[in-house]
C-alpha cells in the first residue's frame, strides 16, 4: 500500500527473492522501481494489483525470472534505455496491459535457451508437446500503442471498442509500434500457485471496469452540459 514497494537505484549485484509487492497504487506508482541497476537478480516474487508491477529504466545485465506478475494495470514497463537484461520463465497473468515498452528496438532478451514466459493472453498451440507455443507471442496491441501515445485512452481499457481494436489488429496489423516478442512462450504457468491460493485476484479487472464506467458517466454528463450551454448561449 505504498507509492513504490521498493525503489532500487544506482546499485549493483542486488538479489530480490520471495517478496510480495501488493496494492502500490497512484499516479506512476510501482510495485518495484529499478533505475540504473546492474547485474542483479529478481526472482520468485509476486507483483499483484499495482499500478505498474515492475518499472525498469537505465539498467543493464539484470535477470528477471520466475516472477508472478498478476492483475496490475501495467505488468512490466521496460524502457528503451535498458540493455542486456534477460527476462524469462515469468508469469504475466491478466494484467490490463501485460508489458509496456517505448522503443521499437528493444535491447533486452525475453527468453533464455528455449524458455520464454507464460502469457495469459497467448492463444497459440503446442503441437510438438514440448511445453512452448509453436508461434511467437507479441505483446503490444494497437490499443496499447494508443494508450502510450495518449494516456487518457487507458480510461477505456475494458471497453468493447478496445476489445474490437485488439481483435482487428491481430488479423490486420498495420501500425508499426514498440512491442515485446517472445519466441518461446510457455504454455503452463509454473509460478503463481504458491502465491495466489486463497487470494482475491479480480481486483485489477474490477478497478478497470469501474474506471471505465465512471469515465463514461463523466463524458455523458459533460456532453449534456455542453449541449445545454450551447443551447442557452446560442440564443
Phi, psi and omega in degrees: 000042180245178171285321175221121180298321176207136176242104181258116188222143174050052186226160175226148173055050175263134174250124178238110186226140170059047173250159174242121177248108192223138170062035172270104190228153181142178179294122183055045175267148187228146164292312177218132180249117181250118176219127180054056180242139183230146168053044182243165183234129175242110193218138173058044176248158175249128175242106190229126172059045173254161173299311173228123182296301180228132172241128180232128185215137175056038183237155182211153173067025181261159179240125174245114184213146173058032174265150175255117185240099195229131172052044167267163174297311172236123182295305183214127178251115183241114184272158184294351178282352178276156173203151176062023170277151177239124187235109185206158179058026172268159178247114176259108191236114168054035170283146178302322171226115188299310184218143174238124173233154185242005179230141178295321177264115181254130184264014176256160183248125186261031176196166173217125188064237175245031181242117176260226181234161174269130181237122183293341180261010178283132185244014180281178181236169181233084182292322183282352178058041178254007176090355178239149181293153182276349177234157180294154171256126178253119179252112182141083182276175176299323179292323175300320178299315180293325177296323179290318181288323184228089189304333181292346175297339182297340178298337186251024189296331180258012185280158176301326179297318179296317179297320180295316180297321179294320179294314180296322182295326178295325181277324184225074180289116184236350183258121174286127187206165175286135179206161175260131177246119177253108184285346182230061182296136181278143180269348183233133176277112184258001191249326197280339189302317183294331183271320197264354179299123178082358180268148174279117187241029177251004189301311186294319179294319177297318180297320179296318179293318178298317178300317179298314182295318178297315180296324178295316178299317180298317179297315181296319177295323179295317179298317180298318180296317180296320178297316180295320179293317180294324178293319183290311185273347177290339177287000000 
